[in-house]
Amino acid sequence: MEMKKKDFGTLGSGLWFAPANQTVHFFAGVFPFKFRMSDFEDLVAQTEGTEVRVTATVGDAYWDVAQSGFSSTRIFSASINLEFLGDSPQVFRPAMPFKFYLSATQQDGSKIPEWRLARHRLLVTPEVTLNTGERRKLISRTRTSRWNSKSRP
């Protein structure tokens, strides 16, 4: 039986874009696949935080047995989470240098690869609130990554 392209989805990057509830009639031990995010967005209103479970059942006609297995993952936002480190509120003393540390992580808490940060810059705009309640913005500063983009893995 010849299978049509629409049965498997669209071939891209050596992997099949797999539609849900797909049956593969000629299984050679490995079946690479991937899903488009748009497929998940069609199923649920909000993909962030959604758990995706892929279940596979492989049957052997000769031995008349079937084995099932699954894998699951959670979808996280691609945005970066910023957090100030140290005590809060921090103490500012006039005429003394003020140093702060900022942590940048992915939404799941994992480290961001340095090569990914090479495209980004950090803009810091300090704002001071005086005893009178008046707010003043200080000079903004931009920090770029020290990562060498030629060293990307």
Secondary structure, 3 states (H helix, E strand, C coil): CCCCHHHHCCEECCEEECCCCCCCCCCCCCCCEECCHHHHHHHCCCCCCCEEEEEEEEEECCCCEEEEEEEEEECCCCCEEEEEECCCCCCCCCCCCCCCEEEEEECCCCECCHHHHCCCEEEECCEEECCCCCEEECCCEEEECCCCHHHCC
